[in-house]
Amino acid sequence: MDGATGFWNALDKAFPDTKHQRCWVHKVKNVLNCFPKQMAVAVKSDLDDIQHAETRSEAETALTVFSEKYGVIPTALWADFFCPLPGCD
C-alpha cells in the first residue's frame, strides 16, 4: 500500500475481506529513515535477510538478529514493517 487511497477504497468496496499490506519498498524506506544515512547499506542488507527468508522461522530469526543488532524501532514502524509476515495477525 503506497497511499493511493482511491485504489484501496475501490478494492475494499469490491472485495471487503481483502487485507492491505504496504509494499516492501515503502517499508524499507520508512525503516531506513530511522537510521543515519551511513548505516543504510548495512540496515538494508539485514532487512533483505528478513524479506528473502525462505521460511517464517528463518524470517523470525533474521528479525531477532535485526532487533538485537539495532535496538528498538518505534512501535508503529515496527508493527507496520514486520507484522504483515504471513500468518501474523
Secondary structure by P-SEA (a helix, b strand, c coil): cccaaaaaaaaaaacccbbbbccaaaaaaaaaaaccccaaaaaaaaaaaaaacccaaaaaaaaaaaaaacccccaaaaaaccccccccc
